[in-house]
């Protein structure tokens, strides 16, 4: 089955700096890669996603890049703010939006991001 | 946006009792819902896939007789933890697959503590 590794497990940055979280996956058939933000005691919230036919996607301060050949994808947060502090999870699946496949996600191990003032 | 509601948000029970957690898609229909378990400071682990009108599909290592799943309608799936023990204490999270758009929406989670 799919295996997703995520690094680093903790990341501390100064407010205004950039943060980068990296994930690798094992199953070359995976084609959908979402990123989730989870605040303490809450469910995960989708912040950005990318499909395998795209190499990069950006939404304001958040961007995701995908390297299919190397089977890794990264989350980039620019101009970090204290409210960005949370646990971030990457995930991979063979199904994605509108493609069926059940969206059976395999999650990475999570990154605790702390944005310091 | 689409909302998935879980109830209860937290529950404390005695060892040996059963606990039911509900997952509802409030403004959309979902033929498929997923149940995850998350231990403190760990990732989400998929327990089972809940399919409306049919039996759930359980992941390897998850006891189907202990974690009963019922998906009786297009907006409701329930997870019942039977004969709960302290090691079942965890954060249980559901997600629902929008029947039309294929988007996946997560609930806010249910914290189970077994004494």
Boltz contact constraints between the chains, C-beta under 6 A:
constraints:
  - contact:
      token1: [A, 42]
      token2: [B, 108]
      max_distance: 6.0
  - contact:
      token1: [A, 43]
      token2: [B, 93]
      max_distance: 6.0
  - contact:
      token1: [A, 43]
      token2: [B, 106]
      max_distance: 6.0
  - contact:
      token1: [A, 43]
      token2: [B, 107]
      max_distance: 6.0
  - contact:
      token1: [A, 43]
      token2: [B, 108]
      max_distance: 6.0
  - contact:
      token1: [A, 43]
      token2: [B, 109]
      max_distance: 6.0
  - contact:
      token1: [A, 44]
      token2: [B, 106]
      max_distance: 6.0
  - contact:
      token1: [A, 97]
      token2: [B, 102]
      max_distance: 6.0
  - contact:
      token1: [A, 97]
      token2: [B, 103]
      max_distance: 6.0
  - contact:
      token1: [A, 98]
      token2: [B, 102]
      max_distance: 6.0
  - contact:
      token1: [A, 103]
      token2: [B, 97]
      max_distance: 6.0
  - contact:
      token1: [A, 103]
      token2: [B, 104]
      max_distance: 6.0
  - contact:
      token1: [A, 107]
      token2: [B, 43]
      max_distance: 6.0
  - contact:
      token1: [A, 107]
      token2: [B, 44]
      max_distance: 6.0
  - contact:
      token1: [A, 109]
      token2: [B, 43]
      max_distance: 6.0
  - contact:
      token1: [A, 110]
      token2: [B, 43]
      max_distance: 6.0
